[in-house]
Amino acid sequence: MSANEQADVVVVGLGPGGAYVAVPVDRLRRVFPTCPTLQRTVGAAPGALR
């Protein structure tokens, strides 16, 4: 990926403390390949998990 390209990311909350992390969508798909709900939701539209 070049410096001018930005990967699609999903912001994932890490609990009640309010911490969060931006996770690249392609990494989520690799980590959870057998979860059809995640595959559909992440692929649905930018910002679908917000």
C-alpha positions as CSV (number, residue, x, y, z in Angstrom):
1,M,0.0,0.0,0.0
2,S,1.4,3.4,-0.9
3,A,1.5,6.4,1.5
4,N,-1.5,7.9,-0.3
5,E,-3.7,4.9,0.2
6,Q,-5.7,4.2,3.3
7,A,-6.8,0.8,4.4
8,D,-10.5,0.3,5.4
9,V,-10.5,0.0,9.2
10,V,-13.1,-0.9,11.8
11,V,-13.0,0.7,15.2
12,V,-13.3,-2.0,17.9
13,G,-14.2,-1.2,21.5
14,L,-12.2,-2.9,24.2
15,G,-14.5,-2.8,27.1
16,P,-16.2,-0.3,29.5
17,G,-13.0,1.7,29.9
18,G,-13.6,3.4,26.6
19,A,-10.5,2.1,25.0
20,Y,-10.6,1.3,21.3
21,V,-8.4,0.2,18.4
22,A,-8.7,0.6,14.7
23,V,-8.3,-2.8,13.0
24,P,-7.9,-3.2,9.3
25,V,-10.9,-4.9,7.7
26,D,-8.7,-7.5,5.8
27,R,-7.1,-8.5,9.2
28,L,-10.6,-9.1,10.7
29,R,-11.5,-11.2,7.8
30,R,-8.4,-13.3,8.2
31,V,-8.7,-13.7,12.0
32,F,-12.4,-14.6,11.8
33,P,-12.8,-16.4,8.5
34,T,-15.6,-18.7,9.7
35,C,-17.9,-16.1,11.1
36,P,-20.5,-15.4,8.4
37,T,-22.1,-12.5,10.4
38,L,-18.8,-10.7,10.6
39,Q,-18.0,-11.3,7.0
40,R,-21.3,-9.9,5.9
41,T,-21.2,-6.9,8.3
42,V,-17.7,-5.9,7.6
43,G,-18.2,-6.2,3.9
44,A,-21.6,-4.4,3.9
45,A,-20.5,-0.7,3.9
46,P,-17.9,1.6,5.3
47,G,-18.8,2.3,8.9
48,A,-21.2,-0.6,9.2
49,L,-19.9,-1.6,12.7
50,R,-20.1,1.8,14.3
